[in-house]
Amino acid sequence: KRSELIIFPCNIMRAFETEVVDIDPFCDHTDPQVVALADEFSSNVPSGLSWNDWEKAYAVEAFAFVRDEIKYKVLHNWTVPVSYTLNNRHGNCGTKACLLVALLRAVGIEAEFCVEKIDTTDVFFFVPRLITEKCNGKSIHFSAAVKLMGDDDVAQWYHVDATTDWELATGMSGVASDTFMVEFDGDSHAVAGGGHGGGSGFGPSVKRRGSIEDYMNKSSRVSPHLRQCFNLAADVCRKIGKHHRCRNKLAQAAEDHLIENHTEVFLSAVEFPVVRTPLATSTNNNRQLIANYISKEPTSVQADVKPSRPQLSAALAA
């Protein structure tokens, strides 16, 4: 550790003990765009606050920005700097966590990453099961941890997850018993449904790390079309999720949308070849053909006759 004099925006100055944080290529808190945004957030914090209250107010604003201004999207390539996330206004859990941690570190607030495994099907319940079944049952999830001082001057680590943007969280909360609309007030954990770690915010499966560079350097094993289906299903959830009271019906609506409007993407995601042969069939038959083909059961369209791949592809491409 070393004593550093940090000159903050808005003429706020403070000498403090801090660990020197190495520059992380995926979480660069010295990036000019991050510094400029930190300056903007700092100017929005009311004047006259104690240092502890200033940190809380800044952290709350940074969290809200990453949560809502950076739309959640399953990415093809997450080996991107924070400037990419800011410029494109979308990111996955990892790139959004990198941006939040960078914004906090830019003004000297201690921040780390949280790494845990989540159930893919359970979390992405709005995605058709035919899509989630093509993925691993468990997914690595990233969020953040921030260290703030309480009123009693005792430091407290808070688990904060800004992954799910407000529109998506609203849609997911419309059909789920736990709310996905996460708020951070600077005095409590901010994770969906009370947090995977329970009341403490950090369960035994949640690991805190100073960097996730080793994870971010790994390439995804999920196909591009699968990722596209996840994102299209998320858009359906944003639009109509709050009107549904059943997870299965929401996933079914997403499946209908994919089959009707993004047939080739859906076929590729579930590993069917696309054959452009006109064959009139209804959406319900399309869905039944896919479901029965996957489960290797006879179709209801042609009783006791399992369609060949070309027949199935032709029907769905019609």
C-alpha positions in Angstrom: 0.0 0.0 0.0 1.0 3.6 -0.4 -0.5 7.0 0.4 -1.9 8.7 -2.6 -3.3 12.1 -3.1 -6.3 11.7 -5.3 -7.7 14.8 -7.0 -11.3 14.2 -7.6 -13.7 16.1 -9.9 -15.5 19.1 -8.4 -12.4 20.0 -6.4 -12.8 17.2 -3.9 -9.5 16.1 -2.6 -8.5 13.3 -0.2 -5.3 11.6 0.9 -5.9 8.0 1.8 -4.4 4.6 2.0 -5.2 2.4 -1.0 -3.9 -0.6 -2.8 -2.4 0.3 -6.1 -4.7 -1.2 -8.7 -3.0 -2.5 -11.9 -4.5 -1.5 -15.2 -6.9 -4.2 -16.3 -7.4 -4.3 -20.1 -11.1 -5.1 -19.6 -11.6 -2.8 -16.6 -9.5 0.3 -17.2 -10.4 2.9 -14.6 -8.1 5.4 -16.3 -9.8 5.2 -19.7 -10.6 8.8 -20.8 -14.3 8.0 -21.3 -14.6 6.4 -17.9 -12.8 9.4 -16.3 -15.1 11.8 -18.1 -18.2 9.9 -17.0 -16.9 9.8 -13.4 -16.5 13.6 -13.6 -20.1 13.9 -14.8 -21.4 11.7 -12.0 -19.3 13.6 -9.4 -20.8 16.9 -10.5 -24.3 15.4 -10.0 -23.6 14.6 -6.3 -24.9 17.3 -4.0 -22.3 19.5 -2.4 -21.7 19.7 1.3 -21.8 15.9 1.9 -19.4 14.1 4.2 -16.9 11.9 2.4 -18.8 8.8 3.3 -22.1 10.1 2.0 -20.4 11.4 -1.2 -19.0 7.9 -1.9 -22.5 6.4 -1.4 -24.2 9.0 -3.6 -21.6 8.5 -6.4 -21.8 4.7 -6.2 -25.7 4.8 -6.4 -25.5 7.0 -9.5 -22.8 4.8 -11.2 -24.9 1.7 -10.4 -28.1 3.1 -11.9 -26.2 4.2 -15.1 -24.7 0.8 -15.7 -28.0 -1.0 -15.0 -30.2 1.1 -17.3 -28.1 2.9 -19.8 -26.2 -0.2 -20.8 -28.7 -2.7 -22.2 -28.2 -6.3 -21.3 -27.2 -8.4 -24.3 -25.6 -11.8 -24.6 -22.4 -11.1 -26.5 -20.5 -12.9 -29.2 -17.2 -11.5 -28.0 -16.7 -10.2 -24.5 -13.0 -9.5 -24.8 -13.7 -5.8 -25.2 -12.6 -2.7 -23.2 -14.9 -0.6 -21.2 -14.9 2.1 -23.9 -16.6 -0.4 -26.3 -19.4 -1.0 -23.7 -19.9 2.7 -23.3 -19.9 3.4 -27.1 -22.3 0.6 -27.9 -24.5 1.0 -24.9 -24.9 -2.8 -24.4 -23.1 -5.5 -22.6 -23.3 -8.9 -20.8 -22.9 -9.5 -17.1 -19.1 -9.5 -17.4 -18.7 -6.3 -19.5 -21.3 -4.5 -17.4 -19.5 -5.5 -14.2 -16.2 -4.3 -15.7 -17.7 -0.9 -16.4 -19.2 -0.5 -12.9 -16.0 -1.5 -11.2 -14.0 0.9 -13.4 -16.3 3.8 -12.6 -16.0 3.1 -8.9 -12.2 2.8 -9.0 -11.9 5.9 -11.1 -12.7 8.0 -8.0 -10.9 5.8 -5.5 -13.8 3.7 -4.3 -12.7 0.1 -3.6 -14.5 -2.3 -5.9 -14.1 -6.0 -6.9 -15.9 -8.6 -8.9 -18.2 -11.3 -7.8 -18.1 -14.7 -9.7 -20.7 -17.4 -9.2 -22.4 -20.2 -11.1 -26.1 -19.9 -11.9 -28.7 -22.2 -13.4 -29.0 -21.3 -17.0 -32.6 -22.5 -17.5 -33.8 -21.0 -14.2 -32.4 -17.5 -14.8 -33.2 -17.4 -18.5 -36.7 -18.7 -18.0 -38.0 -16.3 -20.7 -35.9 -18.2 -23.3 -37.5 -21.2 -25.1 -36.4 -24.5 -23.5 -35.3 -25.7 -27.0 -32.6 -22.9 -26.8 -31.5 -23.2 -23.2 -31.1 -27.0 -23.5 -28.4 -26.4 -26.1 -26.3 -24.6 -23.5 -24.6 -25.8 -20.4 -26.8 -26.3 -17.4 -24.6 -23.9 -15.4 -23.4 -20.5 -16.5 -20.7 -18.3 -15.0 -22.2 -15.0 -13.8 -20.3 -11.8 -13.0 -21.4 -8.9 -10.8 -19.6 -6.4 -8.6 -18.8 -5.7 -4.9 -18.2 -2.2 -3.5 -16.7 -1.2 -0.2 -18.4 1.8 1.5 -18.2 3.3 4.9 -21.3 3.1 7.2 -22.5 5.9 9.5 -20.4 4.3 12.3 -17.3 4.5 10.1 -17.1 0.7 9.7 -16.4 -0.4 6.2 -18.9 -2.7 4.6 -18.7 -4.7 1.3 -22.0 -4.7 -0.7 -22.8 -7.2 -3.5 -24.3 -5.2 -6.4 -25.5 -6.6 -9.6 -26.3 -4.1 -12.4 -26.7 -6.8 -15.1 -30.4 -6.6 -15.8 -31.6 -3.3 -17.3 -34.9 -1.9 -16.0 -37.0 -2.9 -19.0 -35.9 -6.5 -18.9 -36.2 -6.6 -15.1 -39.7 -5.3 -15.4 -40.7 -8.0 -17.9 -39.0 -10.8 -15.8 -40.6 -9.6 -12.6 -44.1 -9.8 -14.3 -43.9 -13.6 -14.2 -41.5 -14.3 -11.4 -42.2 -14.5 -7.7 -38.9 -12.8 -6.9 -38.4 -9.3 -8.2 -35.6 -8.7 -10.7 -35.8 -4.9 -10.4 -32.7 -4.2 -8.4 -32.1 -0.9 -6.6 -29.0 0.2 -4.8 -29.2 2.7 -2.0 -25.7 2.6 -0.7 -26.7 0.9 2.5 -27.6 -2.7 1.4 -26.9 -5.4 -1.1 -28.4 -5.0 -4.6 -29.0 -8.4 -6.1 -32.1 -9.9 -7.6 -34.5 -11.8 -5.4 -32.5 -11.0 -2.2 -29.4 -12.4 -3.7 -27.9 -15.8 -4.4 -26.0 -15.4 -1.2 -29.1 -14.9 1.0 -29.3 -12.2 3.6 -25.5 -11.6 3.6 -25.4 -10.9 -0.1 -22.4 -13.2 -0.4 -23.2 -16.9 -0.4 -20.6 -19.7 -0.4 -20.8 -19.9 -4.2 -20.0 -16.2 -4.6 -16.3 -15.6 -5.0 -14.8 -12.1 -4.8 -11.9 -11.3 -7.1 -9.9 -8.2 -8.0 -9.9 -9.1 -11.7 -11.8 -11.3 -14.1 -9.3 -10.9 -16.9 -8.7 -14.7 -17.1 -12.4 -15.3 -17.6 -12.7 -12.4 -20.1 -9.9 -13.8 -22.2 -11.7 -17.1 -22.8 -13.7 -17.6 -26.0 -17.4 -18.5 -25.8 -18.5 -22.0 -26.8 -22.1 -20.9 -27.4 -22.9 -20.5 -31.1 -23.8 -17.1 -32.6 -27.3 -18.2 -33.4 -28.0 -19.4 -29.9 -26.8 -16.0 -28.6 -29.1 -14.2 -31.0 -32.0 -16.3 -29.9 -31.3 -15.3 -26.3 -31.3 -11.6 -27.2 -34.4 -11.9 -29.3 -36.2 -13.6 -26.4 -35.0 -10.9 -24.0 -36.6 -8.3 -26.3 -39.9 -10.2 -26.2 -39.7 -10.2 -22.4 -39.0 -6.5 -22.3 -42.1 -5.8 -24.4 -44.7 -8.2 -23.0 -43.3 -9.9 -19.9 -45.1 -7.6 -17.5 -48.4 -8.7 -19.1 -47.8 -12.4 -18.4 -48.2 -14.3 -15.2 -46.7 -17.6 -16.3 -43.1 -18.4 -17.2 -44.1 -21.0 -19.7 -46.4 -18.7 -21.5 -43.7 -16.1 -21.8 -41.2 -18.6 -23.1 -43.8 -19.9 -25.5 -44.5 -16.3 -26.8 -40.7 -15.9 -27.4 -40.6 -19.3 -29.2 -43.6 -18.2 -31.4 -41.8 -15.0 -32.2 -38.6 -16.8 -33.2 -40.3 -19.3 -35.4 -42.5 -16.7 -37.1 -40.0 -13.9 -37.6 -36.5 -15.4 -37.3 -36.9 -18.9 -38.6 -33.4 -19.4 -40.0 -31.8 -18.2 -36.9 -34.0 -20.5 -34.8 -33.3 -23.5 -37.0 -29.6 -22.9 -36.9 -29.7 -22.5 -33.1 -31.4 -25.9 -32.7 -29.1 -27.4 -35.3 -31.5 -27.9 -38.2 -30.4 -27.3 -41.8 -32.5 -24.6 -43.6 -34.1 -25.7 -46.8 -36.1 -23.1 -48.8 -38.9 -25.3 -50.1 -42.4 -23.7 -49.9 -44.7 -25.7 -47.8 -47.7 -24.1 -46.1 -48.1 -24.9 -42.4 -49.3 -23.1 -39.4 -47.1 -21.7 -36.6 -48.5 -24.3 -34.2 -47.5 -27.1 -36.5 -44.1 -25.5 -36.9 -43.6 -25.5 -33.2 -44.9 -29.0 -32.9 -42.6 -30.3 -35.6 -39.5 -28.8 -33.9 -40.5 -30.1 -30.5 -41.3 -33.5 -31.7 -38.2 -33.8 -33.8 -36.0 -32.8 -30.8 -37.7 -35.2 -28.5 -37.7 -37.9 -31.2 -41.5 -38.4 -30.8 -44.0 -38.9 -33.7 -45.5 -35.6 -34.9 -49.1 -34.6 -34.4 -49.1 -33.3 -37.9 -48.5 -36.7 -39.4 -49.3 -39.2 -36.8 -46.6 -41.9 -36.2 -44.4 -40.5 -38.9 -41.3 -38.7 -37.9 -40.3 -36.0 -40.4 -36.9 -36.1 -42.1 -34.6 -33.1 -41.6 -35.4 -31.7 -45.1 -39.1 -32.1 -44.6 -38.9 -30.3 -41.2 -36.7 -27.5 -42.5 -39.0 -27.0 -45.5 -42.0 -26.8 -43.3 -40.4 -24.3 -41.0 -38.9 -22.2 -43.7 -42.2 -21.8 -45.4 
